[in-house]
Amino acid sequence: MRFFLIFSLFLTTLVTAQEKHISKQEKKALQKAMEAEKKYAKEQKFYSGSEYDLKGQEIDPESLKHIKDIEPDNNFDMDDVYD
């Protein structure tokens, strides 16, 4: 039991202590992600909702009065599906 504990501790130490080597593709992807983050940080005010004027897209409630309300079908029963 002691051997297993020492072996697992040694193995865990080796696995976590290894230096991770980053490939060229990973470096390129990381650089691309960093550039995208810089672009987002620079244009962040563009992405916030306070910059948009949405008053022109609102619907006048008076124009919706002639539309009938659709009543829900409350008698939905799944019992006959499972017979």
C-alpha positions in Angstrom: 0.0 0.0 0.0 2.8 2.4 0.9 4.5 1.6 -2.5 1.4 2.4 -4.4 1.0 5.7 -2.5 4.7 6.7 -3.2 4.4 5.6 -6.8 1.3 7.6 -7.4 2.8 10.7 -5.7 5.9 10.3 -7.9 3.9 9.9 -11.1 1.7 12.8 -10.3 4.7 15.0 -9.6 6.3 14.0 -13.0 3.1 14.6 -14.9 2.5 18.1 -13.4 6.1 19.2 -13.5 6.6 18.6 -17.2 6.9 21.7 -19.2 4.3 22.0 -21.9 5.6 22.6 -25.4 3.4 24.8 -27.5 3.3 23.9 -31.2 3.4 26.5 -34.0 -0.3 26.0 -34.7 -1.2 26.6 -31.1 1.0 29.7 -31.0 -0.7 31.0 -34.2 -4.2 30.3 -32.7 -3.3 32.0 -29.5 -2.0 35.0 -31.3 -5.1 35.2 -33.4 -7.3 35.0 -30.2 -5.2 37.7 -28.6 -5.7 40.0 -31.6 -9.4 39.3 -31.5 -9.5 40.3 -27.8 -7.6 43.5 -28.5 -10.0 44.3 -31.3 -13.0 43.7 -29.0 -11.5 45.8 -26.2 -11.0 48.6 -28.7 -14.5 48.4 -30.1 -16.3 47.5 -26.9 -18.4 50.6 -27.0 -19.7 49.5 -30.4 -21.0 46.2 -28.9 -22.8 47.8 -26.0 -26.5 48.4 -26.3 -26.3 52.1 -25.2 -25.0 53.1 -28.6 -28.1 52.0 -30.6 -31.2 54.0 -31.0 -34.0 51.4 -31.1 -37.0 53.8 -30.8 -37.6 53.5 -34.5 -38.1 49.7 -34.2 -40.7 49.8 -31.6 -44.3 48.8 -32.5 -47.2 51.1 -31.7 -49.6 49.2 -29.4 -52.6 51.0 -31.1 -51.8 49.2 -34.4 -52.2 45.8 -32.7 -55.7 46.2 -31.4 -57.4 44.6 -34.4 -55.4 41.4 -34.0 -57.3 38.6 -32.2 -55.8 37.0 -29.2 -55.1 33.3 -29.7 -56.5 31.3 -26.9 -54.2 28.4 -25.6 -55.4 24.9 -26.0 -55.4 23.9 -22.3 -56.8 20.4 -22.8 -53.6 19.0 -24.1 -53.4 15.3 -23.0 -50.5 13.0 -23.7 -52.3 9.9 -22.3 -53.6 8.7 -25.6 -50.1 8.9 -27.1 -48.8 6.3 -24.6 -51.7 3.8 -24.9 
